[in-house]
Amino acid sequence: MIILPEIILFKVIDGVLNKLKADTKQHDEQKTFLYRTMKGVSLREFDFYKQAKELLTRELDHPRQLEVRMFFDTERASLPTIHITLPSESEEGNGIGIDQGYESDIIDGVQGKQYVQYNRMFRATYNIVVTSDNTFEVIMIHSLIKHMLLAMMDIIELNGAQDIRMDSDIVPLNVFSRAVTITFEYENAVPSFTEEDFVETLIFTGDPTLNNGSVVI
């Protein structure tokens, strides 16, 4: 099965949000991740902890519900949204040729066919872009996502991503935005489109002999 990084990241980000929401709603407030990371953080009249708690406990039909998008969704750019975008991807650290033999061939014993597998390593850079028409809201969501990703980095690694690096940067758009940039490597094994016959029976002509010249009976 091939690795689709977009699917991994979407599931991870969506899982992070669900985990944050469930954790924030638990009874012991002082044990929540949100309380331990944002309690006491404020600027002027904006209390980041209270606003983040309100954001994460909104009902599903709330008009400003925080949502995740696979690509950049311009229609939701002014609403609190997390967009997963792909700025660049390239092959990385591959051997000479087609990298055959690193994965076992796929054998179809019923049809008597086998499919060789070819391997390719890729380095991908994804931007997890947070947008909203509220500057404080962007900073708040960006911080939550960045630190939750750090806290759950082992989950991304278990899903096939390797050598993960994280950075953050401000992305110039028509609305307020900020992005977490993730660069990582992943490897795909792809079966050949055409099949090959595999050997089921060996027929010897004459008497097979060993190196010492004796005949095998």
C-alpha positions as a Python dict, from the first residue, in 0.01 Angstrom:
ca = {
    (1, 'M'): (0, 0, 0),
    (2, 'I'): (143, 338, -101),
    (3, 'I'): (182, 634, 134),
    (4, 'L'): (-27, 946, 66),
    (5, 'P'): (118, 1218, 293),
    (6, 'E'): (-185, 1444, 248),
    (7, 'I'): (-409, 1176, 397),
    (8, 'I'): (-168, 1119, 687),
    (9, 'L'): (-147, 1490, 766),
    (10, 'F'): (-522, 1541, 733),
    (11, 'K'): (-592, 1253, 974),
    (12, 'V'): (-324, 1377, 1215),
    (13, 'I'): (-450, 1740, 1215),
    (14, 'D'): (-812, 1628, 1244),
    (15, 'G'): (-711, 1389, 1520),
    (16, 'V'): (-522, 1668, 1699),
    (17, 'L'): (-832, 1886, 1695),
    (18, 'N'): (-1056, 1607, 1820),
    (19, 'K'): (-805, 1524, 2093),
    (20, 'L'): (-785, 1890, 2198),
    (21, 'K'): (-1163, 1922, 2203),
    (22, 'A'): (-1212, 1607, 2410),
    (23, 'D'): (-928, 1701, 2646),
    (24, 'T'): (-1061, 2054, 2692),
    (25, 'K'): (-1408, 1926, 2787),
    (26, 'Q'): (-1284, 1697, 3064),
    (27, 'H'): (-1390, 1784, 3420),
    (28, 'D'): (-1049, 1849, 3575),
    (29, 'E'): (-964, 2175, 3400),
    (30, 'Q'): (-613, 2207, 3542),
    (31, 'K'): (-509, 1875, 3384),
    (32, 'T'): (-604, 1974, 3030),
    (33, 'F'): (-337, 2037, 2768),
    (34, 'L'): (-489, 2377, 2697),
    (35, 'Y'): (-471, 2484, 3062),
    (36, 'R'): (-110, 2368, 3099),
    (37, 'T'): (6, 2550, 2785),
    (38, 'M'): (-205, 2867, 2762),
    (39, 'K'): (-333, 2957, 3107),
    (40, 'G'): (-215, 3310, 3190),
    (41, 'V'): (-127, 3405, 2831),
    (42, 'S'): (-296, 3733, 2737),
    (43, 'L'): (-244, 4054, 2542),
    (44, 'R'): (-443, 4364, 2636),
    (45, 'E'): (-801, 4238, 2674),
    (46, 'F'): (-750, 3916, 2477),
    (47, 'D'): (-719, 3612, 2705),
    (48, 'F'): (-574, 3334, 2487),
    (49, 'Y'): (-678, 3057, 2725),
    (50, 'K'): (-1042, 3164, 2752),
    (51, 'Q'): (-1072, 3229, 2377),
    (52, 'A'): (-908, 2896, 2287),
    (53, 'K'): (-1139, 2713, 2527),
    (54, 'E'): (-1442, 2882, 2369),
    (55, 'L'): (-1315, 2793, 2020),
    (56, 'L'): (-1259, 2425, 2100),
    (57, 'T'): (-1596, 2377, 2273),
    (58, 'R'): (-1812, 2529, 1998),
    (59, 'E'): (-2105, 2327, 1867),
    (60, 'L'): (-2074, 2166, 1523),
    (61, 'D'): (-2329, 2408, 1373),
    (62, 'H'): (-2139, 2716, 1496),
    (63, 'P'): (-2078, 2954, 1199),
    (64, 'R'): (-1711, 2992, 1300),
    (65, 'Q'): (-1638, 2627, 1368),
    (66, 'L'): (-1268, 2545, 1321),
    (67, 'E'): (-1231, 2310, 1021),
    (68, 'V'): (-954, 2136, 824),
    (69, 'R'): (-919, 2149, 445),
    (70, 'M'): (-703, 1926, 222),
    (71, 'F'): (-616, 2220, -6),
    (72, 'F'): (-630, 2596, 37),
    (73, 'D'): (-999, 2686, 51),
    (74, 'T'): (-1038, 3052, -45),
    (75, 'E'): (-1407, 3049, 51),
    (76, 'R'): (-1313, 2980, 414),
    (77, 'A'): (-1003, 3201, 430),
    (78, 'S'): (-1178, 3457, 651),
    (79, 'L'): (-1303, 3187, 890),
    (80, 'P'): (-1089, 2990, 1137),
    (81, 'T'): (-955, 2720, 905),
    (82, 'I'): (-652, 2493, 878),
    (83, 'H'): (-542, 2434, 517),
    (84, 'I'): (-292, 2163, 417),
    (85, 'T'): (-89, 2270, 111),
    (86, 'L'): (206, 2119, -78),
    (87, 'P'): (470, 2379, -178),
    (88, 'S'): (726, 2126, -304),
    (89, 'E'): (813, 1759, -343),
    (90, 'S'): (1116, 1590, -498),
    (91, 'E'): (1287, 1251, -512),
    (92, 'E'): (1545, 1204, -239),
    (93, 'G'): (1828, 956, -178),
    (94, 'N'): (1730, 700, -440),
    (95, 'G'): (1971, 443, -578),
    (96, 'I'): (2080, 404, -938),
    (97, 'G'): (1815, 247, -1158),
    (98, 'I'): (1465, 158, -1049),
    (99, 'D'): (1537, 40, -691),
    (100, 'Q'): (1401, -308, -743),
    (101, 'G'): (1439, -580, -482),
    (102, 'Y'): (1399, -380, -160),
    (103, 'E'): (1045, -509, -117),
    (104, 'S'): (928, -868, -172),
    (105, 'D'): (748, -935, -499),
    (106, 'I'): (371, -973, -487),
    (107, 'I'): (282, -1335, -564),
    (108, 'D'): (-53, -1440, -709),
    (109, 'G'): (-49, -1816, -652),
    (110, 'V'): (-390, -1868, -810),
    (111, 'Q'): (-301, -1710, -1144),
    (112, 'G'): (64, -1813, -1130),
    (113, 'K'): (183, -1453, -1164),
    (114, 'Q'): (418, -1225, -974),
    (115, 'Y'): (458, -849, -965),
    (116, 'V'): (793, -693, -888),
    (117, 'Q'): (794, -382, -667),
    (118, 'Y'): (984, -60, -732),
    (119, 'N'): (1086, 175, -451),
    (120, 'R'): (1121, 551, -451),
    (121, 'M'): (1204, 790, -167),
    (122, 'F'): (1057, 1141, -168),
    (123, 'R'): (1119, 1458, 33),
    (124, 'A'): (802, 1663, 73),
    (125, 'T'): (734, 2001, 229),
    (126, 'Y'): (382, 2078, 347),
    (127, 'N'): (241, 2400, 488),
    (128, 'I'): (-28, 2374, 752),
    (129, 'V'): (-179, 2719, 702),
    (130, 'V'): (-408, 2877, 960),
    (131, 'T'): (-635, 3158, 836),
    (132, 'S'): (-896, 3386, 991),
    (133, 'D'): (-1007, 3748, 983),
    (134, 'N'): (-901, 3773, 1348),
    (135, 'T'): (-527, 3814, 1412),
    (136, 'F'): (-540, 3683, 1769),
    (137, 'E'): (-741, 3382, 1657),
    (138, 'V'): (-473, 3295, 1398),
    (139, 'I'): (-192, 3323, 1655),
    (140, 'M'): (-389, 3113, 1901),
    (141, 'I'): (-474, 2830, 1659),
    (142, 'H'): (-125, 2832, 1508),
    (143, 'S'): (32, 2794, 1852),
    (144, 'L'): (-204, 2513, 1952),
    (145, 'I'): (-146, 2315, 1632),
    (146, 'K'): (231, 2363, 1638),
    (147, 'H'): (270, 2245, 1996),
    (148, 'M'): (23, 1958, 1963),
    (149, 'L'): (213, 1836, 1655),
    (150, 'L'): (533, 1840, 1859),
    (151, 'A'): (359, 1648, 2136),
    (152, 'M'): (228, 1388, 1888),
    (153, 'M'): (524, 1366, 1648),
    (154, 'D'): (560, 991, 1709),
    (155, 'I'): (215, 937, 1554),
    (156, 'I'): (327, 1095, 1225),
    (157, 'E'): (644, 883, 1223),
    (158, 'L'): (443, 565, 1278),
    (159, 'N'): (235, 650, 970),
    (160, 'G'): (535, 636, 735),
    (161, 'A'): (694, 980, 750),
    (162, 'Q'): (1066, 994, 829),
    (163, 'D'): (1319, 1262, 922),
    (164, 'I'): (1050, 1515, 1015),
    (165, 'R'): (1149, 1879, 1050),
    (166, 'M'): (920, 2160, 1161),
    (167, 'D'): (940, 2534, 1114),
    (168, 'S'): (691, 2820, 1125),
    (169, 'D'): (651, 3123, 906),
    (170, 'I'): (398, 3394, 818),
    (171, 'V'): (233, 3351, 478),
    (172, 'P'): (126, 3669, 294),
    (173, 'L'): (-242, 3643, 201),
    (174, 'N'): (-540, 3876, 183),
    (175, 'V'): (-642, 3761, 529),
    (176, 'F'): (-444, 3706, 846),
    (177, 'S'): (-254, 3380, 830),
    (178, 'R'): (32, 3182, 973),
    (179, 'A'): (176, 2846, 873),
    (180, 'V'): (356, 2551, 1028),
    (181, 'T'): (594, 2401, 771),
    (182, 'I'): (669, 2028, 790),
    (183, 'T'): (945, 1872, 579),
    (184, 'F'): (988, 1496, 583),
    (185, 'E'): (1090, 1194, 378),
    (186, 'Y'): (873, 898, 287),
    (187, 'E'): (919, 588, 73),
    (188, 'N'): (668, 420, -156),
    (189, 'A'): (681, 66, -293),
    (190, 'V'): (480, 44, -616),
    (191, 'P'): (405, -289, -787),
    (192, 'S'): (480, -322, -1157),
    (193, 'F'): (184, -261, -1386),
    (194, 'T'): (268, -580, -1579),
    (195, 'E'): (290, -927, -1432),
    (196, 'E'): (550, -1199, -1479),
    (197, 'D'): (511, -1577, -1475),
    (198, 'F'): (687, -1750, -1188),
    (199, 'V'): (845, -2094, -1189),
    (200, 'E'): (630, -2376, -1051),
    (201, 'T'): (807, -2683, -1195),
    (202, 'L'): (1169, -2761, -1285),
    (203, 'I'): (1235, -3032, -1546),
    (204, 'F'): (1589, -3168, -1569),
    (205, 'T'): (1723, -3326, -1886),
    (206, 'G'): (1968, -3604, -1802),
    (207, 'D'): (2089, -3699, -1455),
    (208, 'P'): (2166, -3408, -1221),
    (209, 'T'): (2511, -3447, -1057),
    (210, 'L'): (2689, -3294, -760),
    (211, 'N'): (3029, -3115, -772),
    (212, 'N'): (3209, -3442, -689),
    (213, 'G'): (3057, -3607, -994),
    (214, 'S'): (2813, -3836, -810),
    (215, 'V'): (2468, -3876, -958),
    (216, 'V'): (2169, -3749, -759),
    (217, 'I'): (1899, -4016, -741),
}
